[in-house]
Amino acid sequence: MTEHYIAPDGQPRCKWCGFAPEFLDYHDKEWGFPVRDDLRLFEKLCLEGFQSGLSWRIILNKRENFRAAFAGFDFEKVAKFDEKDIERLVNDAGIVRHRGKIEAVINNAKRAVEMVTEHGSLAEFFWQYEPKEENTKPQTRSTSDISIQISKALKKKGWKFVGPTTIYAFMQAMGLINDHSEGCVIRAEVEKARSA
């Protein structure tokens, strides 16, 4: 059986919850629960892109700053950002000041607007990839056939910073798969939410 983190309520959680105090709340209320709201999907995808090469703790702690800097991840608004906005963001100490990632978010906002026109919503596009069944043990890999497929499809549409590992983390976070460890008390809750 996988080792678990035993939370203050005495119940087992995914092991990574024990690595930082702010992880437990995120794990119990957000991670893996199905998301169909386009702005939240766009936010999750952007934040996973920013996380690339960094610790998730950094991103989680700066999340409110990211929201403020990127107009609440309203991709219709972000798509209109220009060179002045890029300079503002590169100088914003509250976020990760990586020019390539900042430019990718603005580019991806434009692609998101196109995707809504083409598919009706981001949710329609992403949820079509929901696997029929998951036949691997939770948290044992960092990519999957589906994350590779989604990554290729997005890159073909001109999205950036959407490699298979970033997409797999996004799939875990937005509930396309339930990657809570077996024995974690939240796993069943996520399963219920996903089947609803």
C-alpha positions in Angstrom: 0.0 0.0 0.0 1.2 3.5 -0.8 2.5 5.5 2.1 0.0 8.3 2.9 0.1 11.6 4.7 -2.1 11.4 7.8 -3.8 14.7 8.0 -4.7 16.5 11.3 -8.2 14.9 11.1 -6.5 11.5 11.4 -7.5 10.5 7.8 -5.0 9.4 5.1 -4.4 11.7 2.1 -2.1 11.7 -0.9 1.5 11.7 0.4 2.3 15.1 -1.3 -0.2 16.9 1.1 2.4 16.7 3.9 5.0 18.6 2.0 3.6 22.1 2.7 0.8 23.4 5.0 -1.1 25.0 2.1 -1.3 21.8 0.1 -4.0 20.1 2.2 -6.7 22.6 1.5 -5.9 22.6 -2.2 -5.8 18.8 -2.2 -9.1 18.4 -0.3 -11.2 21.1 -2.1 -9.7 21.4 -5.7 -7.2 18.9 -6.9 -8.8 16.3 -9.1 -12.4 17.6 -8.8 -13.9 18.0 -12.2 -13.8 21.5 -13.7 -16.0 22.5 -16.6 -15.8 26.3 -16.2 -13.7 27.7 -19.1 -12.0 30.5 -17.1 -10.9 28.0 -14.4 -9.7 25.6 -17.1 -7.7 28.3 -18.7 -6.3 29.4 -15.3 -5.3 25.8 -14.5 -3.6 25.3 -17.8 -1.7 28.6 -17.5 -0.5 27.9 -13.9 0.7 24.4 -14.9 2.7 26.1 -17.6 4.2 28.6 -15.2 5.0 25.7 -12.8 7.2 24.0 -15.4 10.6 23.7 -13.8 9.4 25.1 -10.5 7.7 23.9 -7.3 3.9 23.9 -7.2 4.1 25.6 -3.8 5.6 28.8 -5.5 2.7 28.9 -8.0 0.0 28.2 -5.3 1.4 30.9 -3.1 1.4 33.4 -6.0 -2.0 32.4 -7.4 -3.9 35.4 -6.3 -1.2 37.7 -7.8 -1.4 35.7 -11.1 -5.2 36.2 -11.1 -4.8 40.0 -10.6 -2.1 40.2 -13.2 -3.9 38.2 -15.9 -7.5 39.7 -15.5 -8.8 36.7 -13.6 -7.6 34.5 -16.5 -10.5 35.9 -18.6 -8.9 34.8 -21.9 -11.1 37.2 -23.9 -9.4 40.1 -22.0 -5.9 38.5 -21.9 -6.0 37.9 -25.7 -6.0 41.8 -26.1 -2.8 42.2 -24.0 -0.1 44.0 -25.9 3.6 44.8 -25.6 2.9 47.3 -22.7 1.2 44.5 -20.8 4.1 42.2 -21.4 6.5 44.8 -19.9 4.1 45.3 -16.9 4.0 41.6 -16.3 7.8 41.0 -16.7 8.2 43.7 -13.9 5.5 42.2 -11.6 7.4 40.8 -8.6 4.1 39.1 -7.5 4.2 36.5 -10.3 6.8 34.3 -12.0 8.6 36.8 -14.3 9.4 34.5 -17.2 8.9 36.4 -20.5 8.4 33.2 -22.6 5.7 31.9 -20.2 4.0 35.3 -20.0 4.0 35.6 -23.8 2.7 32.0 -24.0 -0.3 32.9 -21.8 -1.2 35.8 -24.1 -0.8 33.6 -27.2 -2.8 30.8 -25.6 -5.6 33.3 -24.7 -6.0 34.0 -28.4 -6.0 30.3 -29.1 -8.6 29.8 -26.4 -10.9 32.4 -28.0 -10.5 30.4 -31.3 -11.2 27.1 -29.5 -14.5 28.4 -28.1 -15.5 29.5 -31.6 -14.6 26.0 -32.9 -15.7 23.7 -30.1 -18.2 25.8 -28.2 -16.1 25.8 -25.0 -12.7 24.8 -23.7 -14.6 22.2 -21.6 -16.0 20.6 -24.7 -12.5 20.3 -26.2 -10.8 18.9 -23.0 -13.5 16.6 -21.8 -13.7 14.7 -25.1 -10.4 13.2 -24.0 -11.7 11.7 -20.8 -10.4 8.1 -20.6 -13.0 5.4 -20.4 -11.0 3.7 -17.6 -7.8 4.3 -15.8 -5.7 1.2 -15.8 -2.5 2.5 -14.1 -1.8 3.0 -10.4 -2.4 6.6 -9.3 0.6 9.0 -9.2 3.0 6.6 -10.9 3.7 8.6 -14.0 4.1 12.1 -15.4 2.6 11.6 -18.9 0.1 9.3 -20.6 -1.0 8.5 -24.1 -3.9 11.0 -23.6 -1.6 13.8 -22.4 0.6 13.3 -25.4 -2.5 13.4 -27.7 -3.9 16.6 -26.1 -0.4 18.2 -26.2 -0.1 17.4 -29.9 -3.6 18.7 -30.7 -3.0 22.0 -28.8 0.4 22.5 -30.4 -1.2 22.0 -33.8 -3.6 24.8 -32.9 -0.7 27.0 -32.0 -0.7 26.7 -28.2 2.6 27.1 -26.3 4.0 25.6 -23.1 1.7 22.7 -23.4 4.0 19.7 -23.4 2.8 16.2 -22.4 4.0 16.6 -18.7 2.3 19.9 -18.3 -0.9 18.5 -19.8 -0.8 15.5 -17.5 -0.5 17.7 -14.5 -3.4 19.7 -15.9 -5.5 16.5 -16.4 -4.8 15.6 -12.7 -5.7 19.1 -11.4 -8.9 19.5 -13.5 -10.3 16.1 -12.9 -10.0 14.5 -16.3 -8.4 11.6 -14.4 -8.7 10.8 -10.7 -5.1 10.5 -9.6 -5.7 10.6 -5.9 -3.8 7.7 -4.3 -5.7 4.5 -3.4 -6.6 4.9 0.3 -6.7 8.7 0.1 -10.1 9.7 1.7 -10.7 12.3 -1.1 -10.4 9.7 -3.9 -14.0 8.5 -3.4 -15.3 12.1 -3.2 -13.6 13.0 -6.5 -15.0 9.8 -8.1 -18.5 10.8 -7.0 -18.1 14.3 -8.4 -16.7 12.9 -11.7 -19.6 10.5 -12.2 -22.1 13.2 -11.4 
